[in-house]
Amino acid sequence: QLSLVESGGGLVQPGGSLRLACTASGFTLDRHSIGWFRQAPGKQREFVARIDSNLRADYSESVKGRFTIARNDAQNTINLNMNSLKPDDTALYYCHLAFPDTWGQGTLVTVSS
């Protein structure tokens, strides 16, 4: 059975950094495109970043230059390195496999002083 588990969320001050991890079970990530999405309170879920099987990455304009997505094949994990965090980055962060449609349970990131 395919599953995704996110980890690494927490409370961080503005300007700080966090690294999120998305760990896959039941399949190997290197053959798939995986995306990170986030949902802030009272808002719709939005795209954050994606990495494909060839390690090509793309980012939303709101995080470009601050966030980096990377794959760790040894751990079968997709990491989202987040720097220069802002209060607007506060959200529940999810990773997603498109085919078949699979979501993790999310990890909460709170950026606040």
N, C-alpha and C positions, 0 to 999 in steps of 0.2 A: 504494500500500500504506500502511495506517495504521500509525503508530508514535508512541511516546512516549519521550522521553529526559529523565531526571532529572539535575540537576546542583546544585552548591552545598553538598554535604555536607562535613564535615570535623571536626576536633577543636576543641572549645570548652570553656572553663571553666564550672562551674556559675554561673548567673546571667547568662551571656552570651547572645548572639543569633546567629542564622544566617538566611539567606534561601535557600530551596530554589526551584528552577525546574523546571517540567515543560513541555517544548517539544514541540509536536505537529507531525507531518508527515503529509500526505495528507488532511487535513481541517481545517476551521476550528473552533476551540474554542467560538466564541460560539453554536453551535447544540446544544451538548451539556453534560451534567452530568459533571463530572470530580471524582474523589475522590482524597484522599491517604490512604494506609494505611502502617502500619509493622510491622516484625517484629523484636522483640528476640531475642537469643540464647536458645534453649530455650523460646520462647513462640510462641503462634499469632499470625498476622497480625491486626492490629486496625485498625478505622476511626479516622481522625484528623480529617478535615475534608472537606467537599464544597461545591462551588459549582455552581449550575445555570445554564441559559442566560439566566435573568433576573437573574443575579447574587445570588440568594438563597443564603446560606451557612448551614451548620450544622457543629457541632463536637462532638467527644467531650467528656465532662465533664472528662476528665483534662487537656485542653489549653485549654478555654474560658477566655477572658480573657488568655491568654498567646500564642496563635497566631492569625494572621489569614490567611485565604485570599483571593486577589485574582486577577483576570484582566487580562492585558495584551493587548489585541486587536492592537495594532501588531506585537507580537512573537509572537503566537499562543502565548502562554505562560500557565500558571497558576503563581503564586508562593505559597509558604507562608512567611510571615514568622513566625519563632519567637523569642520573647523569654523572659526569665527561665527559661532552660533548666535542667533538673535531670538528675542522673545517670539517672533512670528514663526520660528521653527518648531514651537511647541505643538506636539501632535502625537497621535498613536501611529507608529511606523510599521508597515506591513511589507513583506516580500511576496512576490507573486510569480507563479509559473503559468504561462498562457495555455499550453496544451499538454495534458488536460488542465482545465481551469482549477488552480489550487492556490489557496491563501494560507498564510500562517495566522497565528492568533494575535500578533501584534506586540510591539514593545513600546512603552510610553517614554517619550522624551519631553522634559520640562525645562525650559530655559527661563530662568528667573533669578533676580538678585535678592 
